[in-house]
């Protein structure tokens, strides 16, 4: 049975790392990883903020409650 797209074996992961090193250079990879981590953190933070029911602003909260019904 062929591996599913999300399953990456150890040697395949090393191949991806080697190709990335060739494309970006070994000095750029830590910067790239750091920026991806920060982007992921900001994205999760934005999701958490958007799921909050109260915005902290009384005017906005009053507008939301008046629009509901």
mmCIF file of the N, C-alpha and C atoms, coordinates in Angstrom:
data_MODEL
# 
_entry.id   MODEL 
# 
loop_
_atom_site.group_PDB 
_atom_site.id 
_atom_site.type_symbol 
_atom_site.label_atom_id 
_atom_site.label_alt_id 
_atom_site.label_comp_id 
_atom_site.label_asym_id 
_atom_site.label_entity_id 
_atom_site.label_seq_id 
_atom_site.pdbx_PDB_ins_code 
_atom_site.Cartn_x 
_atom_site.Cartn_y 
_atom_site.Cartn_z 
_atom_site.occupancy 
_atom_site.B_iso_or_equiv 
_atom_site.pdbx_formal_charge 
_atom_site.auth_seq_id 
_atom_site.auth_comp_id 
_atom_site.auth_asym_id 
_atom_site.auth_atom_id 
_atom_site.pdbx_PDB_model_num 
ATOM 1   N N  . UNK A 1 1  ? 0.850   -1.177 0.000  1.00 0.00 ? 1  UNK A N  1 
ATOM 2   C CA . UNK A 1 1  ? 0.000   0.000  0.000  1.00 0.00 ? 1  UNK A CA 1 
ATOM 3   C C  . UNK A 1 1  ? 0.897   1.242  0.000  1.00 0.00 ? 1  UNK A C  1 
ATOM 4   N N  . UNK A 1 2  ? 0.701   2.188  -0.925 1.00 0.00 ? 2  UNK A N  1 
ATOM 5   C CA . UNK A 1 2  ? 1.556   3.383  -0.971 1.00 0.00 ? 2  UNK A CA 1 
ATOM 6   C C  . UNK A 1 2  ? 1.288   4.293  0.229  1.00 0.00 ? 2  UNK A C  1 
ATOM 7   N N  . UNK A 1 3  ? 2.313   5.030  0.646  1.00 0.00 ? 3  UNK A N  1 
ATOM 8   C CA . UNK A 1 3  ? 2.126   5.928  1.800  1.00 0.00 ? 3  UNK A CA 1 
ATOM 9   C C  . UNK A 1 3  ? 1.165   7.066  1.467  1.00 0.00 ? 3  UNK A C  1 
ATOM 10  N N  . UNK A 1 4  ? 0.446   7.484  2.461  1.00 0.00 ? 4  UNK A N  1 
ATOM 11  C CA . UNK A 1 4  ? -0.472  8.607  2.330  1.00 0.00 ? 4  UNK A CA 1 
ATOM 12  C C  . UNK A 1 4  ? 0.349   9.881  2.188  1.00 0.00 ? 4  UNK A C  1 
ATOM 13  N N  . UNK A 1 5  ? -0.217  10.897 1.563  1.00 0.00 ? 5  UNK A N  1 
ATOM 14  C CA . UNK A 1 5  ? 0.500   12.141 1.294  1.00 0.00 ? 5  UNK A CA 1 
ATOM 15  C C  . UNK A 1 5  ? 1.083   12.754 2.567  1.00 0.00 ? 5  UNK A C  1 
ATOM 16  N N  . UNK A 1 6  ? 0.389   12.668 3.696  1.00 0.00 ? 6  UNK A N  1 
ATOM 17  C CA . UNK A 1 6  ? 0.848   13.280 4.938  1.00 0.00 ? 6  UNK A CA 1 
ATOM 18  C C  . UNK A 1 6  ? 1.925   12.501 5.666  1.00 0.00 ? 6  UNK A C  1 
ATOM 19  N N  . UNK A 1 7  ? 2.165   11.275 5.252  1.00 0.00 ? 7  UNK A N  1 
ATOM 20  C CA . UNK A 1 7  ? 3.171   10.449 5.914  1.00 0.00 ? 7  UNK A CA 1 
ATOM 21  C C  . UNK A 1 7  ? 4.505   10.593 5.198  1.00 0.00 ? 7  UNK A C  1 
ATOM 22  N N  . UNK A 1 8  ? 5.493   11.141 5.894  1.00 0.00 ? 8  UNK A N  1 
ATOM 23  C CA . UNK A 1 8  ? 6.815   11.313 5.306  1.00 0.00 ? 8  UNK A CA 1 
ATOM 24  C C  . UNK A 1 8  ? 7.784   10.437 6.083  1.00 0.00 ? 8  UNK A C  1 
ATOM 25  N N  . UNK A 1 9  ? 8.482   9.554  5.370  1.00 0.00 ? 9  UNK A N  1 
ATOM 26  C CA . UNK A 1 9  ? 9.471   8.673  5.999  1.00 0.00 ? 9  UNK A CA 1 
ATOM 27  C C  . UNK A 1 9  ? 10.721  9.480  6.344  1.00 0.00 ? 9  UNK A C  1 
ATOM 28  N N  . UNK A 1 10 ? 11.607  8.888  7.118  1.00 0.00 ? 10 UNK A N  1 
ATOM 29  C CA . UNK A 1 10 ? 12.823  9.576  7.555  1.00 0.00 ? 10 UNK A CA 1 
ATOM 30  C C  . UNK A 1 10 ? 13.704  10.029 6.416  1.00 0.00 ? 10 UNK A C  1 
ATOM 31  N N  . UNK A 1 11 ? 13.935  9.158  5.432  1.00 0.00 ? 11 UNK A N  1 
ATOM 32  C CA . UNK A 1 11 ? 14.809  9.533  4.325  1.00 0.00 ? 11 UNK A CA 1 
ATOM 33  C C  . UNK A 1 11 ? 14.171  10.600 3.447  1.00 0.00 ? 11 UNK A C  1 
ATOM 34  N N  . UNK A 1 12 ? 12.835  10.583 3.336  1.00 0.00 ? 12 UNK A N  1 
ATOM 35  C CA . UNK A 1 12 ? 12.158  11.613 2.552  1.00 0.00 ? 12 UNK A CA 1 
ATOM 36  C C  . UNK A 1 12 ? 12.284  12.980 3.216  1.00 0.00 ? 12 UNK A C  1 
ATOM 37  N N  . UNK A 1 13 ? 12.207  12.982 4.544  1.00 0.00 ? 13 UNK A N  1 
ATOM 38  C CA . UNK A 1 13 ? 12.372  14.229 5.287  1.00 0.00 ? 13 UNK A CA 1 
ATOM 39  C C  . UNK A 1 13 ? 13.782  14.787 5.087  1.00 0.00 ? 13 UNK A C  1 
ATOM 40  N N  . UNK A 1 14 ? 14.780  13.913 5.138  1.00 0.00 ? 14 UNK A N  1 
ATOM 41  C CA . UNK A 1 14 ? 16.159  14.357 4.900  1.00 0.00 ? 14 UNK A CA 1 
ATOM 42  C C  . UNK A 1 14 ? 16.337  14.889 3.487  1.00 0.00 ? 14 UNK A C  1 
ATOM 43  N N  . UNK A 1 15 ? 15.655  14.282 2.520  1.00 0.00 ? 15 UNK A N  1 
ATOM 44  C CA . UNK A 1 15 ? 15.728  14.757 1.143  1.00 0.00 ? 15 UNK A CA 1 
ATOM 45  C C  . UNK A 1 15 ? 15.125  16.152 1.016  1.00 0.00 ? 15 UNK A C  1 
ATOM 46  N N  . UNK A 1 16 ? 14.006  16.388 1.687  1.00 0.00 ? 16 UNK A N  1 
ATOM 47  C CA . UNK A 1 16 ? 13.372  17.709 1.663  1.00 0.00 ? 16 UNK A CA 1 
ATOM 48  C C  . UNK A 1 16 ? 14.303  18.745 2.296  1.00 0.00 ? 16 UNK A C  1 
ATOM 49  N N  . UNK A 1 17 ? 14.932  18.401 3.411  1.00 0.00 ? 17 UNK A N  1 
ATOM 50  C CA . UNK A 1 17 ? 15.878  19.310 4.077  1.00 0.00 ? 17 UNK A CA 1 
ATOM 51  C C  . UNK A 1 17 ? 17.061  19.610 3.163  1.00 0.00 ? 17 UNK A C  1 
ATOM 52  N N  . UNK A 1 18 ? 17.566  18.600 2.469  1.00 0.00 ? 18 UNK A N  1 
ATOM 53  C CA . UNK A 1 18 ? 18.709  18.803 1.572  1.00 0.00 ? 18 UNK A CA 1 
ATOM 54  C C  . UNK A 1 18 ? 18.336  19.720 0.411  1.00 0.00 ? 18 UNK A C  1 
ATOM 55  N N  . UNK A 1 19 ? 17.160  19.534 -0.165 1.00 0.00 ? 19 UNK A N  1 
ATOM 56  C CA . UNK A 1 19 ? 16.719  20.391 -1.265 1.00 0.00 ? 19 UNK A CA 1 
ATOM 57  C C  . UNK A 1 19 ? 16.527  21.826 -0.774 1.00 0.00 ? 19 UNK A C  1 
ATOM 58  N N  . UNK A 1 20 ? 15.960  21.979 0.420  1.00 0.00 ? 20 UNK A N  1 
ATOM 59  C CA . UNK A 1 20 ? 15.778  23.322 0.984  1.00 0.00 ? 20 UNK A CA 1 
ATOM 60  C C  . UNK A 1 20 ? 17.126  23.990 1.209  1.00 0.00 ? 20 UNK A C  1 
ATOM 61  N N  . UNK A 1 21 ? 18.107  23.234 1.673  1.00 0.00 ? 21 UNK A N  1 
ATOM 62  C CA . UNK A 1 21 ? 19.443  23.791 1.893  1.00 0.00 ? 21 UNK A CA 1 
ATOM 63  C C  . UNK A 1 21 ? 20.063  24.246 0.568  1.00 0.00 ? 21 UNK A C  1 
ATOM 64  N N  . UNK A 1 22 ? 19.831  23.482 -0.470 1.00 0.00 ? 22 UNK A N  1 
ATOM 65  C CA . UNK A 1 22 ? 20.372  23.863 -1.778 1.00 0.00 ? 22 UNK A CA 1 
ATOM 66  C C  . UNK A 1 22 ? 19.678  25.109 -2.330 1.00 0.00 ? 22 UNK A C  1 
ATOM 67  N N  . UNK A 1 23 ? 18.374  25.200 -2.140 1.00 0.00 ? 23 UNK A N  1 
ATOM 68  C CA . UNK A 1 23 ? 17.632  26.336 -2.676 1.00 0.00 ? 23 UNK A CA 1 
ATOM 69  C C  . UNK A 1 23 ? 17.872  27.623 -1.905 1.00 0.00 ? 23 UNK A C  1 
ATOM 70  N N  . UNK A 1 24 ? 17.839  27.536 -0.582 1.00 0.00 ? 24 UNK A N  1 
ATOM 71  C CA . UNK A 1 24 ? 17.897  28.743 0.241  1.00 0.00 ? 24 UNK A CA 1 
ATOM 72  C C  . UNK A 1 24 ? 19.256  29.011 0.850  1.00 0.00 ? 24 UNK A C  1 
ATOM 73  N N  . UNK A 1 25 ? 20.122  28.035 0.891  1.00 0.00 ? 25 UNK A N  1 
ATOM 74  C CA . UNK A 1 25 ? 21.405  28.197 1.551  1.00 0.00 ? 25 UNK A CA 1 
ATOM 75  C C  . UNK A 1 25 ? 21.268  27.888 3.029  1.00 0.00 ? 25 UNK A C  1 
ATOM 76  N N  . UNK A 1 26 ? 22.294  27.326 3.613  1.00 0.00 ? 26 UNK A N  1 
ATOM 77  C CA . UNK A 1 26 ? 22.219  26.868 5.007  1.00 0.00 ? 26 UNK A CA 1 
ATOM 78  C C  . UNK A 1 26 ? 22.070  28.015 5.996  1.00 0.00 ? 26 UNK A C  1 
ATOM 79  N N  . UNK A 1 27 ? 22.481  29.219 5.631  1.00 0.00 ? 27 UNK A N  1 
ATOM 80  C CA . UNK A 1 27 ? 22.349  30.343 6.563  1.00 0.00 ? 27 UNK A CA 1 
ATOM 81  C C  . UNK A 1 27 ? 20.929  30.897 6.592  1.00 0.00 ? 27 UNK A C  1 
ATOM 82  N N  . UNK A 1 28 ? 20.163  30.686 5.532  1.00 0.00 ? 28 UNK A N  1 
ATOM 83  C CA . UNK A 1 28 ? 18.800  31.226 5.456  1.00 0.00 ? 28 UNK A CA 1 
ATOM 84  C C  . UNK A 1 28 ? 17.766  30.319 6.113  1.00 0.00 ? 28 UNK A C  1 
ATOM 85  N N  . UNK A 1 29 ? 18.069  29.040 6.264  1.00 0.00 ? 29 UNK A N  1 
ATOM 86  C CA . UNK A 1 29 ? 17.084  28.097 6.792  1.00 0.00 ? 29 UNK A CA 1 
ATOM 87  C C  . UNK A 1 29 ? 16.652  28.431 8.215  1.00 0.00 ? 29 UNK A C  1 
ATOM 88  N N  . UNK A 1 30 ? 17.552  28.759 9.149  1.00 0.00 ? 30 UNK A N  1 
ATOM 89  C CA . UNK A 1 30 ? 17.073  29.136 10.492 1.00 0.00 ? 30 UNK A CA 1 
ATOM 90  C C  . UNK A 1 30 ? 16.175  30.371 10.477 1.00 0.00 ? 30 UNK A C  1 
ATOM 91  N N  . UNK A 1 31 ? 16.503  31.342 9.638  1.00 0.00 ? 31 UNK A N  1 
ATOM 92  C CA . UNK A 1 31 ? 15.657  32.541 9.520  1.00 0.00 ? 31 UNK A CA 1 
ATOM 93  C C  . UNK A 1 31 ? 14.289  32.178 8.964  1.00 0.00 ? 31 UNK A C  1 
ATOM 94  N N  . UNK A 1 32 ? 14.266  31.300 7.971  1.00 0.00 ? 32 UNK A N  1 
ATOM 95  C CA . UNK A 1 32 ? 13.017  30.862 7.371  1.00 0.00 ? 32 UNK A CA 1 
ATOM 96  C C  . UNK A 1 32 ? 12.160  30.103 8.389  1.00 0.00 ? 32 UNK A C  1 
ATOM 97  N N  . UNK A 1 33 ? 12.783  29.221 9.152  1.00 0.00 ? 33 UNK A N  1 
ATOM 98  C CA . UNK A 1 33 ? 12.061  28.458 10.175 1.00 0.00 ? 33 UNK A CA 1 
ATOM 99  C C  . UNK A 1 33 ? 11.522  29.387 11.261 1.00 0.00 ? 33 UNK A C  1 
ATOM 100 N N  . UNK A 1 34 ? 12.315  30.367 11.650 1.00 0.00 ? 34 UNK A N  1 
ATOM 101 C CA . UNK A 1 34 ? 11.886  31.323 12.678 1.00 0.00 ? 34 UNK A CA 1 
ATOM 102 C C  . UNK A 1 34 ? 10.685  32.132 12.190 1.00 0.00 ? 34 UNK A C  1 
ATOM 103 N N  . UNK A 1 35 ? 10.729  32.595 10.941 1.00 0.00 ? 35 UNK A N  1 
ATOM 104 C CA . UNK A 1 35 ? 9.620   33.389 10.420 1.00 0.00 ? 35 UNK A CA 1 
ATOM 105 C C  . UNK A 1 35 ? 8.364   32.543 10.242 1.00 0.00 ? 35 UNK A C  1 
ATOM 106 N N  . UNK A 1 36 ? 8.517   31.279 9.871  1.00 0.00 ? 36 UNK A N  1 
ATOM 107 C CA . UNK A 1 36 ? 7.360   30.390 9.777  1.00 0.00 ? 36 UNK A CA 1 
ATOM 108 C C  . UNK A 1 36 ? 6.748   30.152 11.152 1.00 0.00 ? 36 UNK A C  1 
ATOM 109 N N  . UNK A 1 37 ? 7.582   30.000 12.169 1.00 0.00 ? 37 UNK A N  1 
ATOM 110 C CA . UNK A 1 37 ? 7.084   29.825 13.528 1.00 0.00 ? 37 UNK A CA 1 
ATOM 111 C C  . UNK A 1 37 ? 6.340   31.049 14.020 1.00 0.00 ? 37 UNK A C  1 
ATOM 112 N N  . UNK A 1 38 ? 6.868   32.224 13.739 1.00 0.00 ? 38 UNK A N  1 
ATOM 113 C CA . UNK A 1 38 ? 6.199   33.460 14.144 1.00 0.00 ? 38 UNK A CA 1 
ATOM 114 C C  . UNK A 1 38 ? 4.884   33.636 13.403 1.00 0.00 ? 38 UNK A C  1 
ATOM 115 N N  . UNK A 1 39 ? 4.864   33.294 12.128 1.00 0.00 ? 39 UNK A N  1 
ATOM 116 C CA . UNK A 1 39 ? 3.624   33.408 11.353 1.00 0.00 ? 39 UNK A CA 1 
ATOM 117 C C  . UNK A 1 39 ? 2.565   32.446 11.887 1.00 0.00 ? 39 UNK A C  1 
ATOM 118 N N  . UNK A 1 40 ? 2.986   31.250 12.227 1.00 0.00 ? 40 UNK A N  1 
ATOM 119 C CA . UNK A 1 40 ? 2.058   30.273 12.794 1.00 0.00 ? 40 UNK A CA 1 
ATOM 120 C C  . UNK A 1 40 ? 1.509   30.753 14.136 1.00 0.00 ? 40 UNK A C  1 
ATOM 121 N N  . UNK A 1 41 ? 2.376   31.334 14.951 1.00 0.00 ? 41 UNK A N  1 
ATOM 122 C CA . UNK A 1 41 ? 1.959   31.849 16.262 1.00 0.00 ? 41 UNK A CA 1 
ATOM 123 C C  . UNK A 1 41 ? 0.960   32.994 16.099 1.00 0.00 ? 41 UNK A C  1 
ATOM 124 N N  . UNK A 1 42 ? 1.234   33.906 15.166 1.00 0.00 ? 42 UNK A N  1 
ATOM 125 C CA . UNK A 1 42 ? 0.326   35.021 14.917 1.00 0.00 ? 42 UNK A CA 1 
ATOM 126 C C  . UNK A 1 42 ? -1.012  34.532 14.361 1.00 0.00 ? 42 UNK A C  1 
ATOM 127 N N  . UNK A 1 43 ? -0.979  33.521 13.514 1.00 0.00 ? 43 UNK A N  1 
ATOM 128 C CA . UNK A 1 43 ? -2.210  32.972 12.953 1.00 0.00 ? 43 UNK A CA 1 
ATOM 129 C C  . UNK A 1 43 ? -3.075  32.367 14.053 1.00 0.00 ? 43 UNK A C  1 
ATOM 130 N N  . UNK A 1 44 ? -2.450  31.568 14.937 1.00 0.00 ? 44 UNK A N  1 
ATOM 131 C CA . UNK A 1 44 ? -3.205  30.977 16.044 1.00 0.00 ? 44 UNK A CA 1 
ATOM 132 C C  . UNK A 1 44 ? -3.747  32.045 16.980 1.00 0.00 ? 44 UNK A C  1 
ATOM 133 N N  . UNK A 1 45 ? -2.951  33.088 17.207 1.00 0.00 ? 45 UNK A N  1 
ATOM 134 C CA . UNK A 1 45 ? -3.401  34.192 18.057 1.00 0.00 ? 45 UNK A CA 1 
ATOM 135 C C  . UNK A 1 45 ? -4.602  34.884 17.430 1.00 0.00 ? 45 UNK A C  1 
ATOM 136 N N  . UNK A 1 46 ? -4.572  35.096 16.133 1.00 0.00 ? 46 UNK A N  1 
ATOM 137 C CA . UNK A 1 46 ? -5.694  35.706 15.429 1.00 0.00 ? 46 UNK A CA 1 
ATOM 138 C C  . UNK A 1 46 ? -6.943  34.841 15.489 1.00 0.00 ? 46 UNK A C  1 
ATOM 139 N N  . UNK A 1 47 ? -6.770  33.524 15.367 1.00 0.00 ? 47 UNK A N  1 
ATOM 140 C CA . UNK A 1 47 ? -7.916  32.624 15.482 1.00 0.00 ? 47 UNK A CA 1 
ATOM 141 C C  . UNK A 1 47 ? -8.522  32.682 16.874 1.00 0.00 ? 47 UNK A C  1 
ATOM 142 N N  . UNK A 1 48 ? -7.667  32.703 17.885 1.00 0.00 ? 48 UNK A N  1 
ATOM 143 C CA . UNK A 1 48 ? -8.158  32.776 19.257 1.00 0.00 ? 48 UNK A CA 1 
ATOM 144 C C  . UNK A 1 48 ? -8.910  34.073 19.503 1.00 0.00 ? 48 UNK A C  1 
ATOM 145 N N  . UNK A 1 49 ? -8.397  35.179 18.965 1.00 0.00 ? 49 UNK A N  1 
ATOM 146 C CA . UNK A 1 49 ? -9.055  36.468 19.150 1.00 0.00 ? 49 UNK A CA 1 
ATOM 147 C C  . UNK A 1 49 ? -10.381 36.534 18.401 1.00 0.00 ? 49 UNK A C  1 
ATOM 148 N N  . UNK A 1 50 ? -10.454 35.898 17.255 1.00 0.00 ? 50 UNK A N  1 
ATOM 149 C CA . UNK A 1 50 ? -11.698 35.966 16.478 1.00 0.00 ? 50 UNK A CA 1 
ATOM 150 C C  . UNK A 1 50 ? -12.787 35.089 17.076 1.00 0.00 ? 50 UNK A C  1 
ATOM 151 N N  . UNK A 1 51 ? -12.422 34.089 17.855 1.00 0.00 ? 51 UNK A N  1 
ATOM 152 C CA . UNK A 1 51 ? -13.429 33.223 18.466 1.00 0.00 ? 51 UNK A CA 1 
ATOM 153 C C  . UNK A 1 51 ? -13.917 33.765 19.799 1.00 0.00 ? 51 UNK A C  1 
ATOM 154 N N  . UNK A 1 52 ? -13.261 34.777 20.324 1.00 0.00 ? 52 UNK A N  1 
ATOM 155 C CA . UNK A 1 52 ? -13.733 35.393 21.563 1.00 0.00 ? 52 UNK A CA 1 
ATOM 156 C C  . UNK A 1 52 ? -15.073 36.065 21.303 1.00 0.00 ? 52 UNK A C  1 
ATOM 157 N N  . UNK A 1 53 ? -16.013 35.904 22.245 1.00 0.00 ? 53 UNK A N  1 
ATOM 158 C CA . UNK A 1 53 ? -17.337 36.498 22.040 1.00 0.00 ? 53 UNK A CA 1 
ATOM 159 C C  . UNK A 1 53 ? -17.362 37.964 22.417 1.00 0.00 ? 53 UNK A C  1 
ATOM 160 N N  . UNK A 1 54 ? -16.544 38.372 23.364 1.00 0.00 ? 54 UNK A N  1 
ATOM 161 C CA . UNK A 1 54 ? -16.503 39.777 23.763 1.00 0.00 ? 54 UNK A CA 1 
ATOM 162 C C  . UNK A 1 54 ? -15.249 40.416 23.207 1.00 0.00 ? 54 UNK A C  1 
ATOM 163 N N  . UNK A 1 55 ? -15.407 41.597 22.660 1.00 0.00 ? 55 UNK A N  1 
ATOM 164 C CA . UNK A 1 55 ? -14.262 42.285 22.073 1.00 0.00 ? 55 UNK A CA 1 
ATOM 165 C C  . UNK A 1 55 ? -13.548 43.173 23.074 1.00 0.00 ? 55 UNK A C  1 
ATOM 166 N N  . UNK A 1 56 ? -14.184 43.484 24.197 1.00 0.00 ? 56 UNK A N  1 
ATOM 167 C CA . UNK A 1 56 ? -13.586 44.384 25.162 1.00 0.00 ? 56 UNK A CA 1 
ATOM 168 C C  . UNK A 1 56 ? -14.052 45.814 24.963 1.00 0.00 ? 56 UNK A C  1 
ATOM 169 N N  . UNK A 1 57 ? -14.678 46.104 23.832 1.00 0.00 ? 57 UNK A N  1 
ATOM 170 C CA . UNK A 1 57 ? -15.191 47.435 23.538 1.00 0.00 ? 57 UNK A CA 1 
ATOM 171 C C  . UNK A 1 57 ? -16.704 47.430 23.779 1.00 0.00 ? 57 UNK A C  1 
ATOM 172 N N  . UNK A 1 58 ? -17.194 48.198 24.751 1.00 0.00 ? 58 UNK A N  1 
ATOM 173 C CA . UNK A 1 58 ? -18.623 48.186 25.066 1.00 0.00 ? 58 UNK A CA 1 
ATOM 174 C C  . UNK A 1 58 ? -19.513 48.574 23.889 1.00 0.00 ? 58 UNK A C  1 
ATOM 175 N N  . UNK A 1 59 ? -19.057 49.485 23.027 1.00 0.00 ? 59 UNK A N  1 
ATOM 176 C CA . UNK A 1 59 ? -19.865 49.887 21.880 1.00 0.00 ? 59 UNK A CA 1 
ATOM 177 C C  . UNK A 1 59 ? -20.027 48.735 20.890 1.00 0.00 ? 59 UNK A C  1 
ATOM 178 N N  . UNK A 1 60 ? -18.925 48.034 20.624 1.00 0.00 ? 60 UNK A N  1 
ATOM 179 C CA . UNK A 1 60 ? -18.999 46.917 19.695 1.00 0.00 ? 60 UNK A CA 1 
ATOM 180 C C  . UNK A 1 60 ? -19.842 45.791 20.266 1.00 0.00 ? 60 UNK A C  1 
ATOM 181 N N  . UNK A 1 61 ? -19.710 45.511 21.557 1.00 0.00 ? 61 UNK A N  1 
ATOM 182 C CA . UNK A 1 61 ? -20.506 44.477 22.182 1.00 0.00 ? 61 UNK A CA 1 
ATOM 183 C C  . UNK A 1 61 ? -21.995 44.830 22.146 1.00 0.00 ? 61 UNK A C  1 
ATOM 184 N N  . UNK A 1 62 ? -22.332 46.109 22.339 1.00 0.00 ? 62 UNK A N  1 
ATOM 185 C CA . UNK A 1 62 ? -23.721 46.544 22.279 1.00 0.00 ? 62 UNK A CA 1 
ATOM 186 C C  . UNK A 1 62 ? -24.255 46.402 20.852 1.00 0.00 ? 62 UNK A C  1 
ATOM 187 N N  . UNK A 1 63 ? -23.440 46.722 19.846 1.00 0.00 ? 63 UNK A N  1 
ATOM 188 C CA . UNK A 1 63 ? -23.861 46.577 18.458 1.00 0.00 ? 63 UNK A CA 1 
ATOM 189 C C  . UNK A 1 63 ? -24.126 45.117 18.113 1.00 0.00 ? 63 UNK A C  1 
ATOM 190 N N  . UNK A 1 64 ? -23.293 44.223 18.604 1.00 0.00 ? 64 UNK A N  1 
ATOM 191 C CA . UNK A 1 64 ? -23.482 42.797 18.333 1.00 0.00 ? 64 UNK A CA 1 
ATOM 192 C C  . UNK A 1 64 ? -24.774 42.295 18.946 1.00 0.00 ? 64 UNK A C  1 
ATOM 193 N N  . UNK A 1 65 ? -25.052 42.723 20.169 1.00 0.00 ? 65 UNK A N  1 
ATOM 194 C CA . UNK A 1 65 ? -26.270 42.234 20.831 1.00 0.00 ? 65 UNK A CA 1 
ATOM 195 C C  . UNK A 1 65 ? -27.517 42.824 20.187 1.00 0.00 ? 65 UNK A C  1 
ATOM 196 N N  . UNK A 1 66 ? -27.458 44.046 19.671 1.00 0.00 ? 66 UNK A N  1 
ATOM 197 C CA . UNK A 1 66 ? -28.636 44.638 19.040 1.00 0.00 ? 66 UNK A CA 1 
ATOM 198 C C  . UNK A 1 66 ? -28.883 44.041 17.651 1.00 0.00 ? 66 UNK A C  1 
ATOM 199 N N  . UNK A 1 67 ? -27.837 43.540 16.996 1.00 0.00 ? 67 UNK A N  1 
ATOM 200 C CA . UNK A 1 67 ? -28.001 42.955 15.663 1.00 0.00 ? 67 UNK A CA 1 
ATOM 201 C C  . UNK A 1 67 ? -28.519 41.527 15.723 1.00 0.00 ? 67 UNK A C  1 
ATOM 202 N N  . UNK A 1 68 ? -28.454 40.887 16.858 1.00 0.00 ? 68 UNK A N  1 
ATOM 203 C CA . UNK A 1 68 ? -28.866 39.491 16.959 1.00 0.00 ? 68 UNK A CA 1 
ATOM 204 C C  . UNK A 1 68 ? -30.376 39.333 16.855 1.00 0.00 ? 68 UNK A C  1 
ATOM 205 N N  . UNK A 1 69 ? -31.099 40.266 17.269 1.00 0.00 ? 69 UNK A N  1 
ATOM 206 C CA . UNK A 1 69 ? -32.481 39.953 17.191 1.00 0.00 ? 69 UNK A CA 1 
ATOM 207 C C  . UNK A 1 69 ? -33.411 41.016 17.401 1.00 0.00 ? 69 UNK A C  1 
# 
